[in-house]
Structures are given as C-alpha cells and as structure tokens.
Amino acid sequence: MTDTAWIDNALTSARPQAVGALLRYFRNLDTAEEAFQNACLRALKSWPQNGPPRDPAAWLIMVGRNVAIDDIRRGRKQEPLPEDDHAISDTDDAEEQLAERLDGSHYRDDILRLLFICCHPDLPATQQIALALRIVSGLTVKQIARAFLVSEVAMEQRITRAKARVADADVPFETPGAVERTERLAAVAAMIYLIFNEGYSASGDTAEIRSPLCEEAIRLARLLLRLFQSEPEIMGLTALLLLQHARAAARFDADGVVILLDDQDRSRWNSKTIAEGLALIDKAMRHRRSGPYQIQAAIAALHARAEKPEDTDWTQIDLLYGALEVMQPSPVVTLNRAVAVSKVRGPEAALELIEPLAARLSNYFHYFGVRGAFLMQLGRNEEARVAFDRAIALANTSAEAAHIRMHLDRLMRDSQPRGAKAGK
Amino acid sequence: MLYAILCYHDEDMVGSWSKEQDAAVMTRLAVVHDKLAQQGRLGPVARLLPTTAATTLRKDDPPVVLDGPFAETKEQLLGFYVVDCKNLDEALDVARDLGKANPGGAYEIRPVGLFTPGSVPK
C-alpha cells in the first residue's frame, strides 16, 4: 500500500468522528466541513514527513479547530468565535490531551448528531441520503451523483439545498437524553437502510455503479453498532444489510436480469459476510427485544442458512413475516408472507392471503408478479397472463420486465401447470 | 518455543480498505504464510470478524454477558498467529515480515504457555 492510500484510509475512517466533533464546536456544518478539509490538507503535507499521528481523528480535530479559529480571527469569517476558546498548540502533548478529553461518550454523541442532522425530518429521503454520503462518508459530489444517476450539477444543488435547510433547522447541541438518543438512533438507522436500498434496488447496468452505496451503508451501520454495542435493532440492521449484500454476486445474470433467490448460484454468496451477519443476529436475539430489523435479518438468515432452496425453512419464515405484520402492518409485508405461505400451504392459500391487497397494491409491480406466479402454479394460465401483463406495464426496470416476460414465455410454451418461481 | 503474534490495528481503518486493497494485503501475507508453512513453523492462523460481532463473558458470579469486545481500545485485536520460533528475535523477524506485507497497527508477541493444537476442521 502506498503512503497516500494509507493516508486516504485514515482520513476516511477518522472523518465521522472529526467532523462530528468540529460540528459540536462550531455549530455550523459548513464551518465544520471546511475545518476538516483544511485539516486533511495539512495531514497530506505533514503525515508523510512526520509519520502517522497516534490518533488521526484527534489530530484532525485539533488542527481543523486551530485553522478555523485562525481564519475567524483574521476576519475572513464573520462568525463569532466559540466561547470555549483556549488555543491548542500543534504538539504531541496537546494531541494526547485532546484525545483524552474527547475520548468516550462525547465521540458517540458527536457522530450520532452528525448522522441525525442528515436525516432531519424536513428533508426528503433523497436529500437525507445525499447529505449523509457527502458529510459523513465523505464521498465526492461526483461519486454521489454517479450513484444516483444524476448530473454533478444537480447533485451539488441537492446537497446545497439540504445543507441550507439543515442550517435553518434548530438542531440541539446539548448531550441528548436517553429518549432523544433512542429517537435519533431510530431515524439514523432508517436513513442507513435507505442508503442500502438505493444500492440494492439497482439492477442491470446500474447495479455495479450503485453497489458502493450498499458498502457505504454497511460501513455506517458498523460504525453505529460500535457506538451502541448493546442495541439489538442496530445489530439487526447491520445483520440484515450484510446478509442481503452477501448475495450481491449471485443476484444478476450476465445480461443484468434479476436471478430469483431460488435460482441463484449459492456458491457465489459471500460466506464471510454471511458468517458476520449470522453472528450479529445471533447476538441480537439474546436480548429478547425484537424489532423489525431483527425480524427481517432473521428471515434473511434463514435463506442464508439454506444450502439448497429446498432446505429453506419456509414455516419459520411464514411465522417471522407474521410477527413483522403485527409490528409493521403493510401490504408489502403481507405480500412477502404470501410467498412463504405458498411454499408451506400451497398457492391457493397464498392467493387468498393477497386477494384483499389488490386495491392497495394496484400499482405495485411485485403484487402482479407474485399473483401471476401463484395463478400459474394453480394452472389458471389465462388469469396468470393478465397479471403478468399488468406487471410488465408496472415494471420499474428493464430487468424486472425481462423477468416477467420469461414467465409469460413459459406460459406460452406449456399450458401445463408447473412449479413456478415466486419471491423476491 | 511457540509464539503467539497478536495482530492489532485500527478497525475503522481496516474497514475502510477497498476490496482490492484487502485482497492485496491478503496476497502479500500469503507469501509470508507459505514460507513459514514450508519450514513447518506455522501454527493456527485466525482473522477475526469485526469487534461488533464480539461478545464478552465477565466471569463474575453469576457470569455476565456483555456485547462488544473485552476492551475499548484505539486499536483492536483483529487476528492472531501461532508460530514456532527459537527465540524472541526470530519471532520479531516473523512479525517484521508480516508487518511489511500488512503495514500499520501493531503486533504483540507473546510466548505461548500451553498449546493444544485442537481438532476442528478448517
């Protein structure tokens, strides 16, 4: 590894901690970000010569803070100086002192605050994600624009708008209380899940471009889990992301068409990632405080544990979706449960389960895909064809449409009912 | 004498390696492993999952189970080797070789007191 690669890694990994602390100090996102950028520039000059500091984050916080204070003093900025203003010299002793002062609980709330600011309820989901990737992960606007398939200019605007909104919003800087911390944690977890889904729901040509979003979401989830080690839902979230992402290499064929779970080459699943996911869900269950992320992770774990599709414990999956339905009632959850029901009790029972969802999911691609598959299994080919036609009309990606067309082709080929593939 | 070489590194930093960087480190390490294995000196090697996957059992009475690693440290125990070396100098040589292949962090070299090779399959 070259020197620069090492420094890049150090800067990336120190970033959430450093920007979080600088934000607490300056109470302004732009100032904090600029201070961090300046500290990074100095690191690039100083580290190759003087060697790595003992604690890169503490070094960056100290240097960033000093540079920003100097700037403010020289009048380049119109902002008032923060009250707690004792300058720190650029020496090793000070680094150690600062590191000790910042160690422990401050870091945790700094990073959580930083993440929480990005998921301010005033911001639409897309802006939340963009802001988090820019501020917390430190991806460049260009990288984020690429992942969202928009122009750099458009993304720059989106991030600027988001920052302006956040600046107007009243974000409390006091150390949060227990209830507030729990609320922040839930909002941040939801945002991380959104980032993951942006990457995960991509397909075809865009899958590869967008998959870094999945990796970034996993990195953020791990970061959050390290800060809140005993939160079963954060374990569940991290496990869920790992277990889903473990299948990445097997999810698309060479033409970018979706390969369903049943048809995936399971030897291409990433066993190391699965092992980590299983370990985490295992840990989470011990707490006996269930939650939606844990349940979804447990479902993903049952798929991951099955070496062959036939080995899948559909009965257990049915029960888990049932629990999820109680916790988070949603037609989409019921639709997923129906797939498990079709495996356990057959397509007729499954069809019965999704019949009442028709009105609410009348524009939902997967509803008609799944419905068509159940009908096809029952040999009701004409109805199946109608459902599949509707699914194609509603497909969001060409890969989705291609997949349904495959079913239609199969219907054309043989009028005999046969074991169709259903699922996500 | 058997020496344990305990690998400490900043987990955040290792976690921010790209797949290519990670693979490059593993390839370089494999060269060192192979050399030791050919000399019949390489014992068990383990790369541990992240500390987020760790659980700690405090041997109180009754024992208490805690989430997370035993100690909150700036650098975390990420893996270990057991290597047969004549003396500390030789063990340090091995650690230096490993360090060249995987820079950053630190190795703690500890003579092994009791060693049971174990029987789990790979």
Interface residues (C-beta under 8 A of the other chain):
Chain A: M1 A5 W6 N9 A10 T12 S13 A14 P52 R54 D55 R219 R222 L223 L225 R226 Q229 S230 M235 T238 A275 E276 A279 L280 K283 R286
Chain B: D10 E11 D12 M13 G15 S16 W17 Q21 A24 V25 L49 P50 T51 T52 A53 T55 V65 L66 D67 G68 K74 P103 G104
